[in-house]
């Protein structure tokens, strides 16, 4: 049981670091002096980092991203083991996808995501799935059908 919790915590921490907007990093954000998402300076919690990179987040921003990363991981875990969800979502898969959409919206990440194939898919699309083959540092997505023209923006 502890191994499962440790693995989930490691996945969650990895995804939190992957959600840090690299293009918006400043010296203060890199040093953990301000929140990497909102520049708040109070109640900062370290996110990890290495080699002098010390990102930190305020409790509110961290909680929002933990909710999103947790919803993504729960949906990804279900999708990896559910034969039905490789095509049409089962009831549990739909519930996990719904939780993911809500968490995604709370974080304010927009309407769409890029799949591993490079096409853009709306987060509301019934074709969107977490990419279960990926071990990337940030959430990765795929879709259930050929990407030729599907979900393109």
C-alpha positions in Angstrom: 0.0 0.0 0.0 2.8 2.5 0.9 4.4 1.7 -2.5 1.2 2.7 -4.3 0.9 5.9 -2.3 4.6 6.8 -2.9 4.2 6.1 -6.7 1.1 8.3 -6.8 2.8 11.1 -4.9 5.8 10.9 -7.2 3.5 11.1 -10.3 1.7 14.0 -8.8 4.9 15.9 -7.9 6.2 15.2 -11.4 3.0 16.6 -13.0 3.1 19.7 -10.8 6.5 20.5 -12.0 5.4 19.9 -15.6 2.6 22.4 -15.1 5.0 25.2 -14.3 4.8 27.7 -17.3 8.5 27.7 -18.4 7.9 30.6 -20.8 6.8 32.8 -17.8 9.6 32.0 -15.4 11.4 34.9 -13.8 14.4 35.0 -11.5 12.0 35.3 -8.5 9.9 32.3 -9.7 13.0 30.2 -10.4 14.3 30.9 -6.9 11.0 30.1 -5.2 10.6 33.6 -3.8 7.2 34.0 -5.4 4.5 31.6 -6.6 5.3 30.2 -10.1 1.7 30.8 -11.2 0.5 34.1 -9.5 3.6 35.8 -7.9 2.1 35.6 -4.4 4.7 35.7 -1.7 2.8 34.3 1.3 2.6 30.6 2.4 4.8 29.3 -0.4 5.3 25.5 -0.6 8.3 24.1 -2.5 7.4 22.1 -5.7 10.7 20.3 -6.0 13.2 21.2 -8.7 16.9 20.5 -9.2 20.2 22.1 -9.9 19.3 25.4 -8.3 15.8 25.6 -9.6 13.5 25.9 -6.6 9.9 26.5 -7.8 7.3 27.1 -5.1 3.6 27.8 -5.2 1.1 29.5 -2.9 -1.5 27.1 -1.4 -4.4 28.2 -3.6 -2.5 27.7 -6.9 -1.0 24.4 -5.7 -4.4 23.1 -4.6 -5.9 23.9 -8.0 -3.1 22.1 -9.8 -3.1 19.2 -7.4 -6.8 18.8 -8.2 -6.1 18.9 -12.0 -3.2 16.5 -11.8 -5.1 14.2 -9.5 -8.1 14.1 -11.9 -5.8 13.5 -14.8 -4.0 10.6 -13.0 -7.3 9.0 -11.9 -8.6 9.2 -15.5 -5.3 7.9 -16.9 -5.2 5.0 -14.5 -8.8 4.0 -15.3 -8.2 4.3 -19.1 -5.1 2.2 -19.0 -7.1 -0.8 -17.6 -10.5 -0.3 -19.2 -11.0 -2.0 -22.5 -14.3 -0.1 -23.1 -12.7 3.3 -22.7 -10.4 2.6 -25.6 -13.4 3.3 -27.8 -16.5 4.7 -26.1 -16.3 5.8 -22.5 -17.9 3.5 -19.9 -19.8 5.1 -17.0 -16.8 5.3 -14.7 -14.6 6.6 -17.6 -17.2 9.3 -18.3 -17.2 10.3 -14.6 -13.4 10.5 -14.6 -13.4 12.5 -17.8 -16.0 14.9 -16.3 -13.9 15.4 -13.2 -10.9 16.1 -15.4 -12.8 18.7 -17.5 -13.9 20.5 -14.3 -10.4 20.5 -12.8 -8.9 21.6 -16.2 -11.4 24.6 -16.3 -10.6 25.6 -12.7 -6.9 25.8 -13.5 -7.8 28.1 -16.5 -5.9 26.2 -19.1 -8.2 27.2 -22.0 -10.4 24.9 -24.2 -8.1 22.5 -25.9 -5.0 20.4 -25.6 -2.5 19.1 -28.1 -2.4 15.4 -28.5 0.9 13.5 -28.8 0.3 13.3 -32.6 0.3 17.1 -32.7 -3.4 17.9 -33.4 -5.5 20.1 -31.1 -8.5 18.5 -29.5 -11.1 20.3 -27.4 -11.1 19.3 -23.8 -14.9 18.6 -24.1 -14.4 16.1 -27.0 -15.7 12.6 -26.4 -12.6 11.4 -28.4 -10.1 12.8 -25.9 -8.2 10.4 -23.7 -5.2 10.6 -21.5 -2.1 9.1 -23.3 -1.5 6.0 -21.2 1.8 5.1 -23.0 3.4 8.5 -22.2 5.6 9.0 -19.1 6.1 12.7 -19.8 6.6 15.3 -17.1 3.2 16.9 -18.0 -0.2 15.6 -18.8 -0.3 14.1 -22.3 -3.3 13.3 -24.4 -4.4 11.2 -27.3 -7.7 10.5 -29.0 -9.7 7.4 -30.0 -9.7 7.8 -33.8 -7.4 8.8 -36.6 -6.3 12.4 -36.1 -6.9 13.3 -39.8 -9.1 16.4 -39.4 -10.5 15.3 -36.0 -10.8 18.1 -33.4 -8.6 20.5 -35.3 -8.9 24.2 -34.4 
